[in-house]
Amino acid sequence: MRLHDQTFGLEKGYPRCSSSSSFEKPGYEHIRVFGGVYMDLRNRVIVNIRILKGLLAACKRTDCFTLPQPPGGPGPAQLSPSMAAMSLQSNTPEALRVVNLLQERNLLPPSPVSAPTPCLPQDLQKLNCSPEVFRSTLTSIPQTQALLNKAKMPLGLLLHPFKDLSQLPVVTSSTIVRCRSCRTYINPFVSFLDQRRWKCNLCYRVNDVPEEFMYNPVSRSYGEPHKRPEVQNATIEFIAPSEYMLRPPQPAVYLFVLDVSHNAVETGFLSVFCQSVLDNIDALPGDSRTKVGFITFDSTIHFYNLQEGLSQPQMLIVSDIEDIFLPTPDSLLVNLNECKELVQDLLKSLPSLFEKTMETQSALGSALQAAFKLLSPTGGRMSVFQTQLPNLGVGALQSREDPNQRASSKVGQHLSPATDFYKKLALDCSGQQVAVDLFLLSAQYCDMASLGCISRYSAGSVYYYPSYHHRHNPAQVERFQKDLKRYLTRKIGFEAVMRIRCTKGLSIHTFHGNFFVRSTDLLSLPNVNPDAGFAVQMSIEENLDDMQVVSFQAALLYTSSKGERRIRVHTLCLPVANSVSDIFAGADVQAITGLLACMAVDRSVTASLSDARDAMINASIDSLSSYRQFALTIQQPGLLAPTCLRLFPLYILALLKQKAFRTGTSTRLDERMFAMYQLKYQPLAFAMLMIHPALYRVDDLTDERTIPQPAILQLSVEKLSREGAFLMDAGTVMYLWIGRNCHPNFLTQVLGVPNYAALPDNLYLLPELDTAESQRTRAFIGWLRDQRPFFPSLHIIRDESQLKPVFMQSMIEDRTESALSYYEFLLHVQQQISK
């Protein structure tokens, strides 16, 4: 957008204008102001005053970039709110400070890495979407695809669209204001041309402001549409009118499908499951229409008639698994309020019903077909609990794991499903608004690559509890209980769709997460939950030459558990940059790592594990090579990176050593596959802990604050001390390593043992002792756990513990028999760049 210097009248002392007036200075009669917008009538230029004021403030910020002054005095200038498309000031922003990675060893910050702030005017940035919900790999968007190619960094978005939010503005209105052309929802980054017209920030169409939108329900005033909540909040939720419904909103429907074979009964999961549902039955999200049902299976399928009026539940067995049918279709899914006592009776009796079973076969495929038939008329959530490889009927599988190949990179063919049965059924489920969540509790190989498809394509989730056993593995039991409580009681959205829109010139080409892609930009989500993350890759199809900023909007339409149709809208605004330096300055290293992890999972499955590993290594080589070639002003020896990318090689090395991608270390196929699912599905904050765990020293928590905040340490053995105790937070699991010479005070006051030798082997709970040290340690671990929706189990380990090698494998900066140390990896990257 071209602007004459006259529009800078604000700074040059021109008189402030009323809501519709003109400048009274001679020569400026063509400038008009309408409701916060400057209009240059002679040159047909429109500028949002909010953007303009912010620009002037942004020009003074030392961490931004300044407007270039044309030679020979003022003249036409390219205006960019971010200043990202303009020349660098003499004092380089911190993000571009040069770091020699081979010389500066202590680069890991002592506190968690935060998302970079886009270089936008302050008043725009304070309205911007939270990075916890919407995050871009590049916070300055390249002006052209050629510029993006030159920077050699991936462009994409990471979303957490249904996140639990402490504050969420909710609007009830019969008119939801949207662009007539591209259907974008009105948001803080549109321009009001006057009180009656607004310009879309995605397609630039001018739209009329509806009469109803002139009234502001918050201030109860009329005539200020730009102050409405929709234009003041980048995240907002609408209660949708009837035109957003294809059918009456569905009720909350929950169907539980349970493996009751001998193997399942042996694990003891059934009693934990039944007790969990009994404890949380009143907290299931829903209303007076909520329905529940239960199916159990081994070599046959068992249905439960829970019809109101029965004195006890009736078990109905279907043994013809080849031609599955519903014995009493109307009484298998029942109203929870009306039939609660029967449901509770069934849950109390189920564990004893099968305790003596010797049935070893598992007809999972037939059970899923039966469940699909039962849920098809309404839609809903199917929760499947499985403890072994299905070996009977449709969908039967055979073991594909070779224990001798667990450390090899040649496992690629087994990362793809062995059959398309589960994917096809998932797509059928998605079409009927049914999502399938899979809980795998097994010490044996279950072929997660095949079974996981049932959740992946129906927008469900996969939970995995390897070596689950009610007696032998109490830590897994505790984790299962805590996860199940969260799963049963968390918020849920039914029959959802999500569409991601972006400014004209940008396009989306690949999605990551659990869903079915219904059209190029529409995801089908039969269920949506607050713990699910998504990612998208983008490209630049048309040059963004005349644009100061671009916007992205995610709109999630869903039915709440109370039967309301709602739309949650998130809008992100980012500046456009026209130099490689400015693109590097806006790089978000964690978002880039998260997106590359998603891309590497796909590459592992479609090509090979070694291909995926090579691609990740090349990503770090290419970006640092591009930085040296195009962004570095003074060439120096060494492996150089801008400050904002100083952790990039470390994160790439961490990915190479992560369960999903590592080679040379024995890794069970299901555990590798689950790690891949986690990387694709977890929101970025949680995925990063799984990629690069956080290490803390906790035997000296003298912090007087309620929650101590110890520094994060590098993941290297040299940071450990035999005199200390160290906590590693790896996302889904925590390890508390106790040094052999740990101070006796910590042993007695926190662990409740007199000396190191008295530490039990399989300790997974910290005793609740009435000491300041115990309270501080438990408060810190509890605080870490509370920051995530799943429950990480805790393992207290010493030198002789079986889990010690697992703890040491997470020391990413150290060398192992099969993997480079961090320093060796840096030398390798430097060598490749120097070629």
SVG drawing of the C-alpha trace seen along z (x, -y; Angstrom):
<svg xmlns="http://www.w3.org/2000/svg" viewBox="-40 -27 77 98">
<polyline fill="none" stroke="black" stroke-width="0.4" points="0.0,0.0 1.5,-3.4 1.0,-6.4 1.9,-10.0 3.9,-11.7 0.8,-13.8 -0.8,-11.0 1.9,-11.5 0.0,-14.6 -0.5,-13.0 3.2,-13.4 3.7,-16.8 1.2,-18.5 -1.8,-18.7 -5.1,-19.3 -7.0,-16.2 -10.1,-15.5 -13.6,-14.7 -15.2,-11.5 -16.0,-12.9 -13.9,-16.0 -11.1,-17.3 -7.8,-18.8 -8.0,-22.6 -4.4,-23.1 -4.0,-24.5 -3.1,-21.7 -4.6,-18.9 -8.3,-19.4 -8.3,-16.0 -7.6,-14.2 -10.7,-13.0 -11.2,-11.1 -14.1,-8.7 -14.5,-6.9 -10.8,-6.3 -9.7,-6.0 -7.7,-8.4 -8.9,-8.6 -6.7,-10.3 -9.5,-11.1 -7.1,-12.3 -4.9,-9.2 -7.6,-6.7 -5.5,-5.6 -7.2,-4.3 -5.3,-3.9 -6.5,-2.6 -5.5,-5.2 -4.9,-2.5 -2.2,-1.0 -0.8,-4.5 -0.4,-5.6 1.2,-2.3 3.6,-2.7 4.8,-6.0 5.4,-4.4 7.0,-1.4 9.5,-3.6 10.9,-4.6 11.4,-1.1 15.0,0.1 14.1,3.7 12.2,2.9 13.2,1.4 12.9,-2.2 11.4,-3.8 14.1,-4.6 14.3,-8.3 14.4,-8.8 17.4,-10.9 16.6,-14.5 13.8,-14.9 10.4,-13.2 8.6,-11.3 6.4,-8.2 7.3,-5.5 6.3,-1.8 4.5,-1.7 5.0,1.5 3.6,1.6 6.2,4.2 9.0,2.2 10.1,5.7 10.3,4.8 12.7,1.9 16.4,1.3 18.1,2.3 19.0,-0.3 22.6,-0.5 21.8,1.3 20.9,4.8 17.9,6.3 18.6,9.0 17.0,11.6 19.8,11.1 22.7,10.8 25.4,13.2 26.2,16.3 29.1,18.6 27.6,21.9 31.0,23.7 32.3,21.1 29.2,20.3 28.3,23.5 25.8,22.3 23.1,21.2 20.1,22.8 18.1,20.1 17.5,20.9 13.7,20.4 11.3,21.8 11.7,20.4 8.9,18.0 7.4,17.3 8.8,14.2 6.6,11.2 5.7,10.1 7.2,6.7 3.8,5.0 2.6,1.7 1.9,2.1 -1.9,1.4 -2.2,4.1 0.0,6.6 -2.0,6.3 -5.1,7.3 -3.3,10.2 -4.0,13.9 -2.2,15.6 0.8,17.7 -0.6,20.5 -3.5,20.7 -2.1,19.6 1.6,19.5 3.5,19.1 6.9,20.5 7.9,17.1 6.5,14.0 7.5,11.9 5.9,13.3 8.1,13.2 6.9,11.0 7.4,13.6 7.9,17.4 11.4,16.7 12.3,14.9 10.9,17.8 12.9,20.2 16.0,18.1 15.6,18.2 15.2,22.0 12.8,22.2 9.4,23.8 6.3,21.6 3.4,22.9 1.0,22.4 0.6,24.3 -2.9,24.2 -4.5,25.2 -8.0,24.1 -10.2,25.6 -7.7,24.9 -9.2,24.4 -9.2,20.6 -9.6,18.7 -11.2,15.8 -13.3,16.2 -15.6,13.5 -18.9,15.1 -21.3,13.2 -25.0,14.0 -26.3,12.2 -28.8,13.0 -26.3,11.5 -22.8,12.8 -20.9,10.3 -18.8,11.9 -17.2,10.9 -19.7,11.4 -16.9,12.6 -14.5,14.9 -16.7,15.4 -14.1,14.2 -15.5,13.3 -15.1,9.6 -12.1,9.2 -9.7,6.7 -7.6,6.4 -10.3,5.2 -10.5,1.5 -13.6,-0.6 -13.9,-3.0 -16.7,-4.8 -19.3,-3.8 -21.3,-1.9 -18.6,-0.1 -15.7,2.2 -12.9,3.7 -12.0,7.4 -8.4,8.0 -8.2,11.3 -9.7,10.5 -10.0,6.7 -13.7,6.6 -15.7,3.7 -18.7,4.8 -21.7,3.0 -22.0,2.8 -25.4,4.3 -27.7,2.1 -27.5,4.5 -23.7,4.2 -24.0,0.5 -25.0,1.2 -22.3,2.2 -23.8,4.6 -20.8,4.1 -20.9,0.3 -24.6,0.1 -23.8,-2.6 -24.7,-3.2 -22.7,-4.2 -19.2,-2.7 -19.0,0.6 -15.2,0.6 -15.6,1.0 -17.7,4.1 -16.2,7.2 -15.8,8.9 -13.4,6.1 -11.6,5.9 -10.8,9.7 -8.6,11.9 -10.2,15.0 -14.0,14.9 -16.9,17.4 -20.3,16.9 -23.5,18.7 -24.6,19.6 -28.1,18.9 -30.1,21.6 -28.5,21.1 -25.4,22.7 -27.2,26.0 -27.7,28.8 -29.8,30.7 -30.9,30.1 -27.7,30.2 -26.9,33.8 -26.9,34.9 -23.8,35.9 -23.4,39.7 -20.7,41.8 -20.2,45.5 -17.5,47.5 -16.1,50.6 -14.1,52.9 -11.7,55.8 -12.6,58.5 -10.3,61.3 -8.1,63.2 -5.2,60.9 -7.4,57.8 -8.7,59.3 -5.1,60.2 -3.9,56.6 -6.6,55.5 -7.6,52.4 -11.3,53.2 -11.8,52.6 -9.9,49.3 -12.0,48.2 -15.3,49.1 -14.4,47.3 -13.3,44.3 -16.6,44.0 -18.5,44.6 -16.5,41.8 -17.0,39.3 -20.4,40.3 -22.0,37.0 -19.2,35.0 -19.6,36.3 -20.3,33.2 -23.9,33.1 -27.5,32.2 -30.8,34.0 -30.4,35.7 -27.0,37.4 -26.8,41.0 -24.4,43.8 -23.8,47.4 -21.4,50.3 -20.1,53.1 -17.6,55.8 -15.8,58.3 -13.5,61.3 -14.2,63.9 -17.9,62.7 -19.6,59.4 -21.6,58.6 -24.2,55.9 -26.0,54.6 -29.7,53.8 -30.0,50.9 -33.6,50.0 -35.5,48.1 -37.8,50.5 -35.4,53.5 -34.4,54.7 -30.8,55.4 -28.7,55.0 -29.2,57.7 -26.2,59.1 -26.9,60.0 -24.2,62.1 -23.7,62.0 -21.4,64.9 -21.7,64.4 -18.9,61.9 -18.9,62.1 -22.4,60.6 -22.7,58.3 -26.2,57.0 -27.7,55.0 -30.0,57.3 -32.1,54.6 -31.1,51.3 -33.4,49.0 -32.2,50.1 -28.4,50.3 -27.8,46.5 -29.8,45.1 -30.5,41.7 -28.1,41.4 -30.4,39.5 -33.2,42.0 -31.1,45.1 -28.3,44.1 -28.9,46.9 -28.8,49.6 -25.6,48.1 -24.0,48.0 -25.1,51.6 -23.4,52.7 -20.2,50.9 -20.1,52.6 -20.6,56.0 -18.5,56.0 -15.0,56.7 -16.3,59.9 -18.4,61.0 -15.2,61.9 -12.7,62.6 -12.5,66.3 -12.5,66.1 -10.0,68.2 -11.0,66.7 -7.8,65.5 -9.1,64.3 -9.9,60.7 -12.5,59.7 -11.8,56.0 -12.8,55.3 -16.3,56.8 -16.8,54.9 -15.9,51.6 -18.4,52.4 -21.1,53.0 -20.3,49.8 -20.4,47.9 -23.9,49.2 -25.0,48.2 -23.7,44.6 -24.4,43.9 -27.9,42.4 -26.8,39.8 -23.0,39.4 -20.9,39.3 -17.8,40.5 -16.6,44.1 -14.0,45.0 -12.1,48.3 -10.0,50.1 -7.7,52.8 -5.0,55.0 -3.7,57.2 -3.3,57.7 -6.7,58.3 -6.6,61.9 -10.1,62.9 -12.5,61.8 -12.3,58.5 -9.4,56.4 -7.3,59.3 -3.6,58.6 -0.4,60.5 2.8,59.4 5.1,57.5 7.8,56.6 11.2,58.2 13.0,57.6 16.3,57.8 15.4,54.8 14.3,52.5 17.5,50.4 17.5,50.3 16.4,47.5 14.8,50.2 11.5,50.3 9.8,48.0 7.4,50.5 6.0,51.4 5.2,47.7 2.4,47.9 -0.8,49.8 -0.9,53.5 -4.6,53.2 -6.8,50.3 -9.8,51.7 -9.3,49.3 -8.8,46.2 -11.9,47.1 -14.0,47.6 -12.6,44.3 -13.8,42.4 -17.2,44.0 -17.3,42.9 -16.3,39.4 -19.1,39.2 -21.6,40.1 -20.0,37.6 -18.4,40.4 -14.9,40.1 -13.0,43.0 -10.5,42.7 -8.2,45.7 -6.7,46.7 -3.9,49.4 -2.9,51.1 -0.4,53.8 3.0,55.4 2.8,57.0 3.0,55.6 -0.4,54.3 0.4,52.8 -0.4,49.2 0.5,48.3 -2.7,50.1 -5.0,49.6 -4.1,45.9 -5.8,45.2 -9.2,45.6 -8.5,42.5 -6.3,40.5 -8.9,40.2 -11.9,39.8 -10.4,36.9 -9.9,39.1 -6.9,39.6 -4.6,42.5 -3.5,43.3 -0.8,45.8 0.2,47.6 3.0,50.1 3.4,52.9 0.2,51.9 -0.4,54.2 -2.4,53.4 0.2,55.0 3.5,54.9 3.3,51.4 1.6,49.1 3.0,45.9 1.1,46.8 -2.0,47.5 -1.8,44.0 -1.3,42.4 -4.2,44.3 -6.5,43.2 -5.5,39.6 -5.7,39.5 -9.1,41.2 -10.5,38.7 -9.4,35.8 -10.7,37.7 -14.2,38.3 -14.7,34.8 -13.0,32.4 -15.0,30.2 -16.0,31.7 -17.4,30.4 -19.4,32.6 -20.0,32.6 -17.3,30.0 -15.6,28.5 -12.6,26.2 -11.7,23.9 -8.4,22.0 -8.5,18.8 -5.6,16.6 -4.9,13.3 -5.1,13.5 -1.8,14.6 -1.1,17.2 -2.3,20.8 -2.4,23.9 -1.1,27.2 -0.7,29.7 -2.4,30.4 -1.1,32.3 -3.1,33.7 -6.1,36.1 -9.0,35.3 -10.4,36.0 -9.8,33.3 -13.2,32.7 -12.0,30.0 -8.9,28.0 -9.3,25.9 -12.0,27.7 -11.3,30.3 -14.0,32.7 -13.8,33.2 -16.6,35.4 -15.3,34.6 -13.0,31.8 -11.3,31.7 -9.2,29.1 -6.0,31.1 -5.7,31.5 -3.2,29.6 -3.0,29.1 -0.4,27.8 -0.5,26.6 2.1,25.9 1.7,22.8 3.1,21.4 3.1,17.9 1.2,18.2 1.1,14.5 3.6,11.8 2.5,9.8 4.1,6.6 1.5,4.1 0.7,5.5 1.8,4.2 0.4,7.1 -1.3,10.4 -3.9,12.3 -4.8,15.9 -8.2,17.0 -9.2,20.3 -13.0,20.8 -14.2,23.9 -17.9,24.6 -19.1,27.2 -22.0,28.4 -21.4,28.0 -22.2,30.8 -25.3,28.7 -26.6,28.7 -25.6,25.2 -24.1,24.6 -21.1,22.4 -18.3,20.9 -14.9,20.2 -12.8,17.8 -9.1,17.0 -7.4,14.3 -3.6,13.8 -2.0,10.7 1.6,10.7 3.8,8.2 5.2,8.7 9.0,8.5 11.0,8.0 14.5,8.9 16.0,12.2 17.4,10.5 14.0,9.5 12.6,13.0 15.4,14.5 14.7,11.9 11.1,13.1 11.9,16.9 10.1,18.9 12.6,21.7 10.2,23.9 7.4,23.5 9.8,24.4 11.0,27.5 7.3,28.5 6.4,28.2 9.5,30.0 8.7,32.9 5.3,33.3 6.8,33.2 9.4,35.8 6.7,38.2 5.1,38.1 8.4,38.6 9.2,41.6 5.9,43.3 5.9,42.4 9.6,42.8 11.9,44.1 13.2,43.3 16.7,42.5 15.1,40.1 13.3,38.3 16.5,38.0 18.4,36.6 15.7,34.1 15.9,32.8 19.7,32.5 19.5,30.7 16.9,28.3 19.4,27.0 22.3,27.0 20.2,25.1 18.8,22.4 22.2,21.6 23.9,21.7 21.3,19.2 21.8,17.0 25.5,16.9 25.1,16.3 22.2,13.7 21.8,12.2 25.2,12.0 26.7,8.5 30.3,9.2 31.6,12.7 33.4,14.4 34.8,17.9 32.8,20.4 29.3,21.8 27.2,18.7 23.5,18.3 21.3,15.5 20.2,15.4 16.7,16.4 18.0,19.7 20.7,20.4 18.8,23.5 17.9,24.8 20.7,27.4 20.2,28.5 16.4,29.1 17.2,31.0 19.7,33.2 17.0,33.8 14.6,34.9 17.2,37.3 17.5,38.8 13.8,38.8 11.9,42.2 10.1,41.4 13.3,41.1 16.2,42.5 18.3,45.4 21.0,47.5 18.9,47.8 16.4,50.6 13.0,49.0 9.7,51.1 7.7,50.5 4.6,49.4 6.5,47.0 8.1,45.4 4.7,45.2 3.1,43.6 5.9,41.0 5.1,40.1 1.4,39.8 2.3,37.5 4.5,35.2 1.6,34.8 -1.2,34.4 0.2,32.6 0.0,28.8 3.5,27.3 4.2,26.5 3.8,30.2 5.5,31.6 8.6,29.5 9.1,31.2 8.9,34.6 11.5,33.4 13.8,31.5 13.1,32.4 13.7,29.9 16.3,30.7 16.3,29.1 18.4,29.5 16.0,30.0 18.0,30.9 18.7,27.2 15.3,25.6 15.8,22.8 13.5,20.4 11.1,18.8 8.3,18.4 5.3,20.7 6.5,22.5 10.3,22.7 11.7,21.9 15.0,23.7 17.0,23.0 16.7,25.2 20.0,27.1 21.7,28.4 21.0,32.1 24.5,33.3 26.0,35.6 28.5,32.9 25.6,30.9 24.8,33.9 26.4,34.3 26.6,37.3 25.9,35.0 22.6,33.8 19.1,34.8 17.9,33.9 14.4,33.8 13.9,34.4 10.6,33.4 10.1,35.2 6.4,34.3 4.6,37.6 7.1,38.9 9.3,37.4 12.5,38.9 14.0,37.9 17.6,39.1 19.3,39.4 23.1,39.1 25.0,41.7 26.3,39.1 23.1,37.1 22.9,34.9 21.3,36.9 19.0,34.0 17.3,34.5 17.0,38.2 15.4,37.9 13.3,34.7 12.0,35.4 12.3,39.1 11.8,40.3 14.7,42.8 17.7,42.7 20.3,43.2 20.9,43.9 21.0,47.7 17.5,47.6 15.9,46.1 13.4,48.7 13.8,49.9 10.4,49.0 9.5,45.7 7.0,43.6 5.4,41.5 7.0,38.8 5.9,39.3 3.9,36.5 6.2,35.4 5.6,32.5 8.9,30.8 9.6,27.6 11.9,29.5 9.2,32.0 6.5,29.4 8.7,27.3 9.7,30.4 6.1,31.6 4.8,28.1 7.3,27.8 6.5,31.2 2.7,30.5 3.1,27.1 4.8,28.7 2.1,31.4 -0.7,28.9 0.5,27.1 -0.5,30.0 -3.8,31.9 -2.3,35.4 -0.6,36.9 3.2,37.5 4.2,40.4 7.2,39.9 10.0,42.5 12.6,42.0 15.8,43.7 19.3,44.4 22.4,45.7 21.3,49.3 17.8,48.7 16.5,50.3 15.4,46.9 18.8,45.3 19.7,46.0 16.4,44.4 17.2,41.3 20.7,41.1 19.4,41.5 17.7,38.2 21.0,36.4 20.9,35.1 24.1,33.2 26.2,36.3 27.6,38.9 26.2,42.4 27.4,45.5 25.1,44.7 24.6,40.9 26.8,37.8 27.3,35.4 25.9,31.9 29.4,30.5 30.1,33.3 26.8,32.5 27.7,28.8 31.0,29.7 29.1,31.9 26.8,29.0 29.7,26.6 31.5,29.0 28.4,29.3 28.0,25.6 31.6,25.1 31.5,27.5"/>
</svg>
